[in-house]
Every structure is written in C-alpha cells, then in structure tokens.
C-alpha cells in the first residue's frame, strides 16, 4: 500500500491548478474577457517562465488533452444533419470562403517569413479559426443570436468546428508525406488506408451499435453506468484514431456526430460536460505553462505588430465575404469583429504541428503567442466597433426571422399519460416541442409525434440547460413525482426567470406548494377530468348541457376561491409549507350524512364527524 507521503505528493499540483483557475478566470471574466485567457494567464504565472510552481508542463499535457477530446465530442453532438442542412448555404458559402481565404493569406504570410510549407499550412489553419466561446458569449450578451448577422456568424463558426476534424487528420499526413522519400510513399499510403479503415469502423459502429447499446444500459436505471459508457465510447474512439496515426480528437468528433440525433444526446452531453470543463481548463493552463516568456520578450515588436494585423485582417476578410452575401455593411463588420480572435483550437493544432516536426520550437511558441494576444485584442475591438456602429448607424429594422430548429417553443418534461394528452394540443398547432423523459418505452411512444425527444433526467439542471430550457417560451412539468416537480420548479425559477413554468400538481396540497414557488400555472392532474365526469353525470340526470356546464363552472370558481384563501392563510401564518388540507363541501349541505351500516357509522364517528343515525334504507331522524 502506498504511504501517506506518496498520496500527498499528488495534492500540491492539483491545488495549484485549482487555485490558479479560481483566481484568474473570474478576474478575466470580470473585465469581459474570455475564460480561455484566464486559464492561459494562470498557466503562464505558475509555469516555468514565471513562478515555476510547475516546472514541467509535459507532465500534465497528456491528461489535459482529454479535455480537447471531450470538447470535440460535444461539438459533434451539436451537428445534427437536419440542422446542418437548414443552414447549408451559409455554412458552405460564407464558412468555406472565410476559412479558405483566411488560411491561405495567413499561411502565405508565414511562408514569406521563412516557415516551411507544412508549418505554414498549420499556422494558416490554426489562426484562421475563430474563438467560438468568445463569439457566442458576446452574441448571448447582446441577445443577437437570432439576428441575421448572428445566424451568419454562427454558420461560419459551425463550419470551422466541422473543419477542425479534417485539419487534425491533415497535419499527421503532412508530416508523413514531408518525411517520405522513395519507399516512404508506400508507408504513407498504408497509413492513409489504415486511417480510412478506422474511420469506417467508427462510423459503422456508431450507426448500428451505439443507440442499442445506450438503450440497453438505460433500462438498468443506473445513471453512473451511462456516464461510464459515454466516457468509454468517447475515449475508445479517440484511442482507435490515435493508434492509426490520426488525432484522438478526430475519433471523439466522429463519435459525437454519430450520436447527434440520438435520443440520449442531452443525457450524454450533461454527463460529459463536467469532465470537459475541468480538463479543458487544465489543457489551456498547460498551454500557458509552455509559453516561453523570454522568447516572447525577445520578439515583442514582432508580436505587437502581428497580433493587431491578424485581428484587422480577419475582420476585413469576414466582413467582405458577408457583405458580398447580401449582409448589410454594419452587420458584416459586426460579424467580422466577432470572428477576429484566433480560436481555442489554435492551441490544439499548433502544439500538434510542433510535435510532428512541422514547426520548430520558436515558430510554435510565437504562433501561440500571436493567437493568445488576438484573443485579448479581438473582444475589445468587437465592443469598440459595436459602440461605434450603434452611435453612427440608424436603428436596425425589426427582423421577424427565427433561428429555426435550435430552441424549443415548449419544453415538456415527462411523457406519461398526462404529458401525452398535453402534447396532443401542441401537435395540432405544429409547435416546436422538445420532450425530456428517462423512460425508454415513453421515448419510443413519443417518436410517433414528430417532436424532438431526448433521454434525460429532467431534475438535472445541466440537462434542462442543454435541452434549451433557458430559451423556451414555456416549460411544462408533466411528471407524476411531486418532489421532483418541486425541485425542477425551484431550479427553473432561479436559472430561467423569463420562462413561463406550467406544472402538473399531484393533489391540492401539491398545487399550493407549487403556488408558493410562484409557478405561472398549475393544474391538479384529476381536477378537470373529474369536473368533466361530473358534468356528464348531471346531464344523465336530466340537466341540459348548458345547465350542467353552468353548475360545473360554479364549482370551479368556488374551488379556486377556496384554494386562494387556504394558500393565503398558510402564507400569513408564516408556514414554510401549506397547512394540511382536508376535503370540504363547496356549499353547506341540506342535511347530515347518513351511515348505511353500523361499521360505517363507527368509522365516521371515530373521525369526529357528525352523522344522521339510521340503518340501511332507513330515513334519518
């Protein structure tokens, strides 16, 4: 057994990374900068070029790279074929043109400065990418995701995300081809064949095996097993790609794409997200630790010129492309500003190129420094441009277009008997509906409705957030677990305050608990059906439909008044929960109840109620 000292030796580095993250990231976010910059700064400070708390960055690089693998898996999960098809013109038009033009120009500039052809291609691809996290954060802050320029920006980012996988596959091939001479070409072709075979294996397994595999595990009801299975699929595909000479991230990306239309997509996303966040932060800290500050200082003039020029060039290139595609000048410039910082994957491609020998140590370090500086300059430039355009341009026309297929109009949690009836009305109006349920048979039933259906636990905040709860118009809580429903309402009211919450109540007490949580609407699951049953019974006894409906409406109104009184009395008494409620008549009965057997009379009298005494069939006194 390992002694206490060996266990304790792992703690200082872990505590160092945690301390660096919790200090640097909030500080950078406070000034409106990306969390990525915070991680990079923390890595620089604790790395060998500054405080040297961590002297060898390579000791954590292997573990940290798993964060990139998980990020590519999540990127793949977002790329549903239907969504890609609806945005095909912007993706293949503006996205492909921006990527090709930027990579060509940046690569040519690097080649002019003496970088070899393979390294120039790597630099061009890496710096042509944009920071997805920064661009989407700024769009979210502005609330412009549905604006035309916001949609086109997202389309370009989406193409860049798609292009990452081919780029990761291209760099090892460039290194192999560059080193190949004579008989080496056979080795290169063999490597290419093995890579294509591995991709085919992953595609076939994802197409025919993954969904049945996850369905079988879901039936067990063990959520931790689903998490383990998700990691098994992602890391297994990553390892297979690495074994054939491609990148681990390539395999994870393919696995994500193949599961993008799976019913289990949101549950997988929620399971992977915590690991992704922590390990990706560790990766960027490892990148920061590897930056040589001495080398940066020696080339300060070059960096001071290169980073701003990169930002200005990317703004101009993206703006020109979008202007040519019928965007207005102001929208094109705003989109170009969002796309100007180098992307997070520059810190994946550039170290990979250096490890493959496409770039030497100095070239890789300078390229990463330019990328990091552009991430600092880009958001500042975007905000300044946005302020200038807002001050000098006329107010934009209102746009009624929506970001079709991205977020649900209604999110329904629970597709049991109650949820099925609710969604019938939504189906008739052809509304955009997403269903969340953790029951396999219900998911299969819901597939007949044409809704978006995902396997997941609706009581988990990460699942709700991943399913688009924050952008839905209404969240309908249709589950039959009263405590789970209350937990969902509590989370939703805090995390999604602008969304209407409609909840199914189990009974009267549960309804008042929901009222205490300030739901927008609640309905007892049997109340309306019982009133309908009562109306038909009145009709059977001779009342007309109008007369019976008048009586039922009176009952409904009196019940609502009574509930309001009971709820108000509970609140006024300072009770955390509503008082115990017992059934009471709407109006005073004409006479006392009558027990028809002696046993019934004893039961009622034990409860303290007054009854009229009389035998079966005998009138009361």
Secondary structure in CASP SS format (residue, H / E / C, confidence):
PFRMAT SS
TARGET T0000
AUTHOR 0000-0000-0000
METHOD secondary structure of the structure
MODEL  1
X C 1.00
X C 1.00
X C 1.00
X H 1.00
X H 1.00
X H 1.00
X H 1.00
X H 1.00
X C 1.00
X C 1.00
X H 1.00
X H 1.00
X H 1.00
X H 1.00
X H 1.00
X H 1.00
X H 1.00
X H 1.00
X H 1.00
X H 1.00
X H 1.00
X H 1.00
X H 1.00
X H 1.00
X H 1.00
X H 1.00
X H 1.00
X H 1.00
X H 1.00
X H 1.00
X C 1.00
X C 1.00
X C 1.00
X C 1.00
X H 1.00
X H 1.00
X H 1.00
X H 1.00
X H 1.00
X H 1.00
X H 1.00
X H 1.00
X H 1.00
X H 1.00
X H 1.00
X H 1.00
X C 1.00
X C 1.00
X C 1.00
X C 1.00
X C 1.00
X C 1.00
X C 1.00
X C 1.00
X C 1.00
X C 1.00
X C 1.00
X H 1.00
X H 1.00
X H 1.00
X H 1.00
X H 1.00
X H 1.00
X H 1.00
X H 1.00
X H 1.00
X H 1.00
X H 1.00
X H 1.00
X H 1.00
X H 1.00
X H 1.00
X H 1.00
X H 1.00
X H 1.00
X H 1.00
X H 1.00
X C 1.00
X C 1.00
X C 1.00
X H 1.00
X H 1.00
X H 1.00
X H 1.00
X H 1.00
X H 1.00
X C 1.00
X H 1.00
X H 1.00
X H 1.00
X H 1.00
X H 1.00
X H 1.00
X H 1.00
X H 1.00
X H 1.00
X H 1.00
X H 1.00
X H 1.00
X H 1.00
X H 1.00
X H 1.00
X H 1.00
X H 1.00
X H 1.00
X H 1.00
X H 1.00
X H 1.00
X H 1.00
X H 1.00
X H 1.00
X H 1.00
X C 1.00
X C 1.00
X C 1.00
X C 1.00
X H 1.00
X H 1.00
X H 1.00
X H 1.00
X H 1.00
X H 1.00
X H 1.00
X H 1.00
X H 1.00
X H 1.00
X H 1.00
X H 1.00
X C 1.00
X E 1.00
X C 1.00
X H 1.00
X H 1.00
X H 1.00
X H 1.00
X H 1.00
X H 1.00
X H 1.00
X H 1.00
X H 1.00
X H 1.00
X H 1.00
X C 1.00
X C 1.00
X C 1.00
X C 1.00
X C 1.00
X H 1.00
X H 1.00
X H 1.00
X H 1.00
X H 1.00
X H 1.00
X H 1.00
X H 1.00
X H 1.00
X H 1.00
X H 1.00
X H 1.00
X H 1.00
X H 1.00
X H 1.00
X H 1.00
X H 1.00
X H 1.00
X H 1.00
X H 1.00
X H 1.00
X H 1.00
X H 1.00
X H 1.00
X H 1.00
X H 1.00
X H 1.00
X H 1.00
X H 1.00
X H 1.00
X H 1.00
X H 1.00
X C 1.00
X C 1.00
X C 1.00
X C 1.00
X H 1.00
X H 1.00
X H 1.00
X H 1.00
X H 1.00
X H 1.00
X H 1.00
X H 1.00
X H 1.00
X H 1.00
X H 1.00
X H 1.00
X H 1.00
X H 1.00
X H 1.00
X H 1.00
X H 1.00
X H 1.00
X H 1.00
X H 1.00
X H 1.00
X H 1.00
X H 1.00
X H 1.00
X H 1.00
X C 1.00
X H 1.00
X H 1.00
X H 1.00
X H 1.00
X H 1.00
X H 1.00
X H 1.00
X H 1.00
X H 1.00
X H 1.00
X H 1.00
X C 1.00
X C 1.00
X H 1.00
X H 1.00
X H 1.00
X H 1.00
X H 1.00
X H 1.00
X H 1.00
X H 1.00
X H 1.00
X H 1.00
X H 1.00
X H 1.00
X H 1.00
X H 1.00
X H 1.00
X H 1.00
X H 1.00
X H 1.00
X H 1.00
X H 1.00
X H 1.00
X C 1.00
X C 1.00
X C 1.00
X C 1.00
X H 1.00
X H 1.00
X H 1.00
X H 1.00
X H 1.00
X H 1.00
X H 1.00
X H 1.00
X H 1.00
X H 1.00
X H 1.00
X C 1.00
X C 1.00
X C 1.00
X C 1.00
X C 1.00
X C 1.00
X H 1.00
X H 1.00
X H 1.00
X H 1.00
X H 1.00
X H 1.00
X H 1.00
X H 1.00
X H 1.00
X H 1.00
X H 1.00
X H 1.00
X H 1.00
X H 1.00
X H 1.00
X H 1.00
X H 1.00
X H 1.00
X H 1.00
X H 1.00
X H 1.00
X H 1.00
X H 1.00
X H 1.00
X H 1.00
X H 1.00
X C 1.00
X C 1.00
X H 1.00
X H 1.00
X H 1.00
X H 1.00
X H 1.00
X H 1.00
X C 1.00
X H 1.00
X H 1.00
X H 1.00
X H 1.00
X H 1.00
X H 1.00
X H 1.00
X H 1.00
X H 1.00
X H 1.00
X H 1.00
X H 1.00
X H 1.00
X H 1.00
X H 1.00
X H 1.00
X H 1.00
X H 1.00
X H 1.00
X H 1.00
X H 1.00
X H 1.00
X H 1.00
X H 1.00
X H 1.00
X C 1.00
X C 1.00
X C 1.00
X C 1.00
X H 1.00
X H 1.00
X H 1.00
X H 1.00
X H 1.00
X H 1.00
X H 1.00
X H 1.00
X H 1.00
X H 1.00
X C 1.00
X C 1.00
X C 1.00
X E 1.00
X C 1.00
X C 1.00
X C 1.00
X H 1.00
X H 1.00
X H 1.00
X H 1.00
X H 1.00
X H 1.00
X H 1.00
X H 1.00
X H 1.00
X H 1.00
X C 1.00
X C 1.00
X C 1.00
X C 1.00
X C 1.00
X H 1.00
X H 1.00
X H 1.00
X H 1.00
X H 1.00
X H 1.00
X H 1.00
X H 1.00
X H 1.00
X H 1.00
X H 1.00
X H 1.00
X H 1.00
X H 1.00
X H 1.00
X H 1.00
X H 1.00
X H 1.00
X H 1.00
X H 1.00
X H 1.00
X H 1.00
X H 1.00
X H 1.00
X H 1.00
X H 1.00
X H 1.00
X H 1.00
X H 1.00
X H 1.00
X H 1.00
X H 1.00
X C 1.00
X C 1.00
X C 1.00
X C 1.00
X C 1.00
X C 1.00
X C 1.00
X C 1.00
X C 1.00
X C 1.00
X C 1.00
X C 1.00
X C 1.00
X C 1.00
X C 1.00
X C 1.00
X C 1.00
X E 1.00
X E 1.00
X E 1.00
X E 1.00
X C 1.00
X C 1.00
X C 1.00
X H 1.00
X H 1.00
X H 1.00
X H 1.00
X H 1.00
X H 1.00
X H 1.00
X H 1.00
X H 1.00
X H 1.00
X H 1.00
X H 1.00
X C 1.00
X C 1.00
X C 1.00
X C 1.00
X E 1.00
X E 1.00
X E 1.00
X E 1.00
X E 1.00
X C 1.00
X C 1.00
X H 1.00
X H 1.00
X H 1.00
X H 1.00
X H 1.00
X H 1.00
X H 1.00
X H 1.00
X H 1.00
X H 1.00
X C 1.00
X C 1.00
X E 1.00
X E 1.00
X E 1.00
X E 1.00
X C 1.00
X C 1.00
X C 1.00
X C 1.00
X C 1.00
X H 1.00
X H 1.00
X H 1.00
X H 1.00
X H 1.00
X H 1.00
X C 1.00
X C 1.00
X H 1.00
X H 1.00
X H 1.00
X C 1.00
X C 1.00
X E 1.00
X E 1.00
X E 1.00
X E 1.00
X C 1.00
X C 1.00
X C 1.00
X C 1.00
X H 1.00
X H 1.00
X H 1.00
X H 1.00
X H 1.00
X H 1.00
X H 1.00
X H 1.00
X H 1.00
X H 1.00
X H 1.00
X H 1.00
X H 1.00
X H 1.00
X C 1.00
X C 1.00
X C 1.00
X C 1.00
X E 1.00
X E 1.00
X E 1.00
X E 1.00
X E 1.00
X E 1.00
X C 1.00
X C 1.00
X H 1.00
X H 1.00
X H 1.00
X H 1.00
X H 1.00
X H 1.00
X H 1.00
X H 1.00
X H 1.00
X C 1.00
X C 1.00
X C 1.00
X C 1.00
X E 1.00
X E 1.00
X E 1.00
X E 1.00
X C 1.00
X C 1.00
X H 1.00
X H 1.00
X H 1.00
X H 1.00
X H 1.00
X H 1.00
X H 1.00
X H 1.00
X H 1.00
X H 1.00
X H 1.00
X H 1.00
X H 1.00
X H 1.00
X C 1.00
X C 1.00
X C 1.00
X C 1.00
X H 1.00
X H 1.00
X H 1.00
X H 1.00
X H 1.00
X H 1.00
X H 1.00
X H 1.00
X H 1.00
X H 1.00
X H 1.00
X H 1.00
X H 1.00
X H 1.00
X H 1.00
X H 1.00
X H 1.00
X H 1.00
X H 1.00
X H 1.00
X H 1.00
X H 1.00
X H 1.00
X H 1.00
X H 1.00
X H 1.00
X H 1.00
X H 1.00
X C 1.00
X C 1.00
X C 1.00
X C 1.00
X C 1.00
X C 1.00
X C 1.00
X C 1.00
X C 1.00
X C 1.00
X C 1.00
X C 1.00
X C 1.00
X C 1.00
X C 1.00
X C 1.00
X C 1.00
X C 1.00
X C 1.00
X C 1.00
X E 1.00
X E 1.00
X C 1.00
X C 1.00
X C 1.00
X H 1.00
X H 1.00
X H 1.00
X H 1.00
X H 1.00
X H 1.00
X H 1.00
X H 1.00
X H 1.00
X C 1.00
X C 1.00
X C 1.00
X C 1.00
X E 1.00
X E 1.00
X C 1.00
X C 1.00
X C 1.00
X C 1.00
X C 1.00
X C 1.00
X C 1.00
X C 1.00
X C 1.00
END
